């Protein structure tokens, strides 16, 4: 009830405002338009209500998940178009953020629908609570029979595979298991706190680059991170504040703590690896360049040392890197031609390296280099689950790029594969869905890459 009350109050505040100004239009211009904030109020309220419908068992949970994800993603594109032209007051903004956080909070005890990864986190935390190296055994190993319960490891996907998560993530799993045991709320509370830290870091970065703070709503009301983190409980959100505060400190020339934070972000998922060359080429001395590479690398690698005594902690990660595929547009296209998994991965890696070099040496500003580097990593990756795309959504307030906005929306189509799996037990990716998801994204991305002009509101 408190979530619906907050949405209602949010709408009343919006309606009380009386005008909206086209973003970037000079005061006194003939192009100046007035428009009630009602439109922005309506679309954010519809997104909020739409997301809350995931709680309502009208249909099979997989159907509800798919319809909510796709429907609210369409509304998200509308919101992005409206907010670009809206003068948002501070009160409106903070109430909006509050509503977005309450929506996330409403899912804190909800059972995940789109993924069961959280049960792997739970299992790893439980194994560590028994003082067992999480990299030593697969969940179905007879050596862990004493740890079995009704829920675990029955709910863990690929129980024959050892864990692939980095030690820092494993430590978080342990802490969460101590907090809530075999209940999901402890993991989701940690993710909620991480998203709160991400909002704070976004506000600080927007202020630093003199970008209107209203654009934090591009992340706050995006359905993708809400469903992937608040509902399904994916780990990636934990790495977001480390990435953003790392970039913030780097721009403020606090290099060493910035690089440590980027290393911690990479310890959750090594997305920031593609950003290290940007920082490397910005440094003028070789000492600083070596620190740019060395500090994040040491931050990540030193975590593995205690585990390497008794096992190979990279075993499952290597298996995943060699064999897993899903929703990668370039990989899937090349695989049709090459019909060889490893060759296709190698070609994708070469193409990614070439594309990244073009971005690194382009005339684009710092934020757009960061944005396009993450984007290209996703485009050339063999595996692009929807929660991976959230790393790009995180950067939307800083770049306001339509390629990312549309990608955040079309990534909702991956729920069609999930729906098919939940209903029929077959994991099958539709080539048609892949084309519909990526065609508008690629067109917009190519157009933006060809434009060297920095964003007008970037410092």
C-alpha positions in Angstrom: 0.0 0.0 0.0 2.8 2.4 0.8 4.1 2.0 -2.8 0.8 2.9 -4.3 0.4 5.8 -1.9 3.8 7.1 -3.0 2.9 6.8 -6.7 -0.3 8.7 -6.0 1.5 11.5 -4.2 4.0 11.6 -7.0 1.3 12.2 -9.6 -0.3 14.9 -7.5 3.0 16.8 -7.3 3.5 16.5 -11.0 0.1 17.8 -11.8 0.6 20.8 -9.6 3.5 21.9 -11.9 2.5 24.0 -14.9 5.1 24.0 -17.6 7.7 22.0 -19.4 10.6 23.5 -21.4 12.1 21.8 -24.4 15.6 20.7 -23.4 18.3 22.8 -24.9 15.9 25.6 -26.1 17.1 29.1 -25.3 14.9 31.2 -23.0 12.7 33.6 -25.0 12.9 31.5 -28.2 9.9 31.1 -30.5 10.4 27.4 -30.1 9.7 27.6 -26.4 6.8 25.4 -25.6 4.7 25.0 -22.5 3.3 21.6 -21.5 2.0 20.3 -18.2 4.2 17.9 -16.3 1.1 15.7 -16.4 2.6 13.7 -19.3 5.7 12.8 -17.4 3.6 12.0 -14.4 1.4 9.7 -16.4 4.2 7.7 -18.0 6.2 7.3 -14.8 3.0 6.2 -13.0 2.2 3.7 -15.7 5.7 2.3 -15.5 5.3 2.0 -11.7 1.9 0.4 -11.9 3.0 -1.9 -14.7 6.0 -3.1 -12.7 3.9 -3.7 -9.6 1.6 -5.9 -11.7 4.4 -8.5 -11.6 3.2 -9.2 -8.0 -0.3 -10.0 -9.3 -0.9 -13.7 -10.3 -3.4 -13.0 -13.1 -1.6 -15.4 -15.4 1.3 -17.8 -15.2 4.2 -16.0 -13.6 6.3 -16.4 -16.8 3.6 -14.8 -18.8 3.2 -11.9 -16.3 7.0 -11.4 -16.3 7.2 -11.3 -20.1 4.2 -8.9 -20.5 5.4 -6.6 -17.7 8.9 -6.5 -19.0 8.0 -5.7 -22.6 5.1 -3.4 -21.8 6.9 -1.3 -19.3 10.0 -1.1 -21.6 7.8 0.5 -24.3 6.6 3.0 -21.7 10.2 3.6 -20.8 11.0 4.8 -24.3 8.1 7.2 -24.0 9.4 8.5 -20.7 12.8 9.1 -22.1 11.3 11.2 -24.9 9.2 13.2 -22.5 11.9 13.8 -19.9 14.3 15.3 -22.5 11.8 18.1 -22.8 10.7 18.5 -19.2 11.8 21.0 -16.6 11.8 18.8 -13.5 11.8 20.4 -10.1 13.9 19.1 -7.2 10.9 18.0 -5.2 9.5 16.1 -8.2 12.9 14.4 -8.8 13.4 13.2 -5.2 9.9 11.9 -4.9 10.4 10.1 -8.2 13.6 8.5 -6.9 11.8 7.6 -3.7 9.0 5.9 -5.7 11.6 4.0 -7.8 13.3 2.7 -4.6 9.9 1.7 -3.1 9.1 -0.3 -6.2 12.4 -2.1 -5.8 11.8 -2.6 -2.1 8.4 -4.2 -2.9 10.2 -7.1 -4.5 12.5 -7.8 -1.6 10.8 -11.1 -0.6 9.5 -12.0 -4.0 10.6 -15.3 -5.6 12.7 -14.7 -8.8 10.9 -15.4 -12.0 13.3 -14.8 -14.9 16.4 -16.5 -13.5 17.4 -18.8 -10.7 21.0 -17.5 -10.3 20.2 -16.3 -6.8 20.1 -19.9 -5.6 23.7 -20.4 -6.7 24.6 -17.4 -4.6 22.7 -18.9 -1.7 24.4 -22.3 -2.1 27.9 -20.8 -2.3 27.2 -18.8 0.8 25.9 -21.9 2.6 29.0 -23.9 1.6 31.3 -21.2 2.9 29.4 -21.1 6.1 30.4 -24.8 6.5 34.0 -23.6 6.1 34.3 -25.3 2.7 36.2 -23.8 -0.3 33.3 -22.8 -2.7 35.6 -23.6 -5.7 36.3 -27.1 -4.5 33.1 -29.0 -5.3 30.1 -28.8 -7.7 26.8 -28.6 -5.9 25.8 -32.2 -6.8 29.0 -33.6 -5.3 28.5 -36.3 -2.7 31.1 -34.5 -0.6 28.5 -31.8 0.1 25.6 -34.2 1.0 25.5 -32.8 4.5 24.7 -29.3 3.1 21.6 -30.5 1.2 18.2 -29.2 2.0 14.8 -29.2 0.4 15.6 -26.0 -1.5 19.4 -26.4 -2.1 21.0 -27.5 -4.3 17.8 -28.6 -6.1 17.1 -25.0 -7.1 20.7 -24.4 -8.4 21.1 -24.4 -12.2 23.9 -26.5 -13.6 24.5 -28.3 -10.3 27.3 -30.4 -12.0 29.4 -27.2 -12.5 31.6 -25.5 -9.9 31.1 -21.9 -9.1 32.5 -19.3 -11.5 32.1 -16.1 -9.4 35.1 -14.1 -8.2 36.1 -14.3 -4.6 34.8 -10.8 -3.7 31.4 -11.9 -4.9 31.7 -15.2 -2.9 32.4 -13.1 0.3 29.2 -11.2 -0.3 27.3 -14.5 -0.8 28.7 -15.6 2.6 27.6 -12.4 4.3 24.1 -12.6 2.7 23.7 -16.2 3.8 24.6 -15.1 7.4 21.9 -12.5 7.1 19.0 -14.4 5.7 20.0 -18.1 5.2 18.0 -19.7 2.5 15.7 -16.7 2.1 16.1 -14.3 -0.8 15.6 -11.1 1.1 19.2 -10.8 2.5 20.6 -10.8 -1.0 18.1 -8.4 -2.3 18.6 -6.0 0.6 22.3 -5.8 -0.3 21.5 -5.2 -3.9 19.0 -2.5 -2.9 21.7 -0.7 -0.8 24.1 -1.0 -3.8 21.5 0.7 -6.1 21.0 3.4 -3.5 24.8 4.0 -3.6 24.6 4.0 -7.4 21.9 6.8 -7.3 24.2 8.9 -5.1 27.2 8.4 -7.4 25.1 9.3 -10.4 24.0 12.5 -8.8 27.6 13.4 -8.0 28.8 12.6 -11.6 25.9 14.5 -13.2 26.8 17.5 -11.0 30.5 17.2 -11.9 29.8 17.1 -15.6 27.1 19.8 -15.4 24.4 17.5 -16.7 20.8 18.1 -15.4 20.2 15.8 -12.5 16.8 14.9 -13.9 18.5 12.4 -16.1 19.0 10.1 -13.1 15.4 9.0 -13.8 16.7 7.2 -17.0 18.2 4.6 -14.6 15.7 4.9 -11.8 12.6 4.1 -13.8 14.2 1.7 -16.4 12.3 -1.6 -16.0 15.4 -3.7 -16.9 17.5 -3.1 -13.7 14.3 -3.2 -11.6 13.3 -6.6 -12.8 16.8 -8.0 -13.1 18.0 -6.9 -9.6 15.0 -6.2 -7.4 13.0 -9.1 -8.6 15.5 -11.7 -9.9 18.3 -10.7 -7.6 21.3 -10.7 -10.0 24.7 -9.8 -8.6 25.7 -7.2 -11.1 24.1 -4.3 -9.2 26.8 -4.7 -6.5 29.5 -3.7 -9.0 27.7 -0.5 -10.1 28.6 1.9 -7.3 32.2 0.8 -7.4 32.3 1.6 -11.2 30.6 5.0 -10.8 32.6 6.1 -7.7 35.7 4.9 -9.5 35.0 7.1 -12.5 34.1 10.0 -10.2 37.3 9.8 -8.2 39.4 9.4 -11.4 37.9 12.5 -12.9 38.7 14.3 -9.6 42.3 13.0 -10.0 42.2 10.7 -7.0 43.8 8.0 -9.1 44.8 5.3 -6.7 41.4 4.9 -4.9 39.7 5.2 -8.2 41.6 2.3 -9.6 41.0 0.3 -6.5 37.3 0.8 -6.9 37.4 -0.1 -10.5 39.2 -3.3 -9.5 36.4 -4.1 -7.1 33.8 -3.5 -9.8 35.7 -5.9 -12.0 35.6 -8.4 -9.1 31.8 -8.5 -9.5 31.9 -8.6 -13.3 35.0 -7.6 -15.4 33.1 -5.0 -17.5 35.4 -2.2 -16.4 38.3 -4.1 -18.1 37.4 -2.3 -21.4 37.6 1.1 -19.6 41.2 0.6 -18.4 42.8 1.5 -21.8 40.8 4.8 -21.8 42.5 5.7 -18.5 45.8 4.3 -19.7 45.9 6.6 -22.7 44.8 9.6 -20.7 47.9 9.3 -18.4 51.1 11.1 -19.6 53.8 9.3 -17.6 54.6 5.6 -17.8 54.5 5.3 -14.1 50.9 6.3 -14.0 50.1 4.1 -17.0 51.6 1.1 -15.2 49.5 2.0 -12.1 46.4 2.2 -14.2 46.9 -1.4 -15.3 48.5 -2.8 -12.1 46.2 -1.6 -9.4 43.0 -3.1 -10.8 44.8 -6.3 -11.9 46.3 -6.8 -8.4 43.0 -6.0 -6.7 41.3 -8.8 -8.7 44.0 -11.4 -8.8 45.1 -11.2 -5.1 41.6 -12.4 -4.1 42.2 -15.8 -5.7 45.4 -16.6 -3.9 43.9 -18.3 -0.8 41.8 -20.6 -3.0 44.5 -21.6 -5.4 46.3 -23.7 -2.8 43.6 -26.5 -2.9 41.9 -26.1 -6.3 41.7 -24.2 -9.6 39.2 -21.4 -9.0 39.1 -20.5 -12.7 37.8 -23.9 -13.8 34.1 -23.1 -14.2 34.9 -19.6 -15.5 37.0 -21.1 -18.3 34.2 -23.6 -19.1 31.7 -20.7 -19.3 34.0 -18.6 -21.5 34.5 -21.5 -23.9 31.0 -22.8 -24.3 28.1 -20.5 -23.2 26.2 -18.5 -25.8 23.0 -16.4 -25.6 21.7 -13.3 -27.3 25.0 -12.1 -28.8 24.1 -10.6 -32.2 27.6 -10.6 -33.8 28.5 -14.0 -32.4 25.2 -15.6 -33.6 25.6 -14.0 -37.1 29.2 -15.1 -37.5 28.4 -18.6 -36.2 26.0 -19.1 -39.1 28.9 -18.5 -41.4 31.7 -20.2 -39.5 29.8 -23.0 -37.8 32.6 -23.3 -35.3 32.2 -22.1 -31.7 35.9 -21.4 -30.9 36.7 -19.8 -34.2 33.6 -17.5 -33.9 34.7 -16.5 -30.4 38.2 -15.6 -31.7 36.8 -13.6 -34.6 34.5 -11.7 -32.2 37.4 -11.0 -29.9 39.5 -9.6 -32.8 36.6 -7.5 -34.0 35.9 -6.2 -30.5 39.6 -5.2 -30.1 39.6 -3.3 -33.4 36.3 -1.5 -32.6 37.5 -0.6 -29.1 40.8 0.9 -30.6 38.7 3.1 -32.8 36.8 4.4 -29.8 39.9 4.8 -27.7 41.6 7.0 -30.3 38.5 8.9 -31.4 37.8 12.5 -30.6 34.8 11.6 -28.4 34.7 12.9 -24.9 35.5 10.8 -21.8 31.9 9.8 -21.0 31.1 8.8 -24.5 34.2 6.7 -24.7 33.2 4.9 -21.6 29.7 4.4 -22.9 30.7 3.1 -26.3 33.3 0.8 -24.9 30.7 -0.9 -22.7 28.3 -1.0 -25.6 30.8 -2.6 -28.0 31.6 -5.2 -25.3 28.0 -6.2 -25.3 27.6 -6.2 -29.0 30.6 -8.6 -29.6 30.0 -10.8 -26.6 28.7 -14.4 -27.2 26.6 -14.1 -24.0 24.4 -11.1 -23.4 21.8 -11.8 -20.7 19.5 -8.8 -20.0 21.2 -8.0 -16.7 24.4 -7.5 -18.6 22.7 -4.7 -20.5 22.1 -3.0 -17.1 25.8 -2.0 -17.1 25.0 0.2 -20.1 21.7 1.4 -18.6 23.8 2.7 -15.7 25.6 5.1 -18.1 22.4 6.5 -19.7 22.0 9.4 -17.3 25.5 10.5 -18.3 25.1 10.2 -22.1 21.4 10.3 -22.8 22.0 8.2 -25.9 19.1 6.7 -27.8 21.1 3.6 -28.8 21.2 2.6 -25.1 17.7 3.6 -24.4 16.3 1.5 -27.2 18.7 -1.4 -26.2 17.4 -1.3 -22.6 13.9 -1.6 -24.1 14.4 -4.2 -26.8 16.5 -6.4 -24.3 13.1 -7.1 -22.8 12.5 -9.5 -25.8 14.9 -12.0 -24.2 11.9 -12.7 -21.9 10.3 -14.6 -24.8 13.1 -17.2 -24.5 12.5 -17.4 -20.8 8.8 -17.7 -21.4 9.3 -20.6 -23.8 11.6 -22.3 -21.4 9.3 -21.9 -18.4 6.3 -23.2 -20.4 7.9 -26.0 -22.4 11.2 -26.8 -20.7 13.2 -26.0 -23.9 15.8 -23.2 -24.0 15.5 -22.0 -27.6 16.4 -18.5 -28.9 14.4 -17.2 -31.9 16.5 -15.6 -34.7 13.5 -13.4 -35.5 13.4 -12.1 -31.9 17.2 -11.5 -32.1 16.8 -9.4 -35.2 13.9 -7.3 -33.8 15.9 -6.7 -30.7 19.1 -5.6 -32.3 18.3 -4.0 -35.7 17.2 -0.6 -34.3 20.0 -0.7 -31.8 22.7 -1.3 -34.4 21.3 1.5 -36.6 21.3 4.0 -33.8 24.7 2.8 -32.5 26.4 3.3 -35.9 24.8 6.7 -36.3 26.1 7.8 -32.9 29.6 6.3 -33.5 29.9 8.4 -36.7 29.2 11.6 -34.7 32.3 13.0 -33.1 30.7 16.0 -31.5 30.6 15.8 -27.7 27.3 15.9 -25.9 26.1 19.5 -25.5 25.7 19.3 -21.7 29.0 17.5 -21.0 31.7 19.7 -19.3 
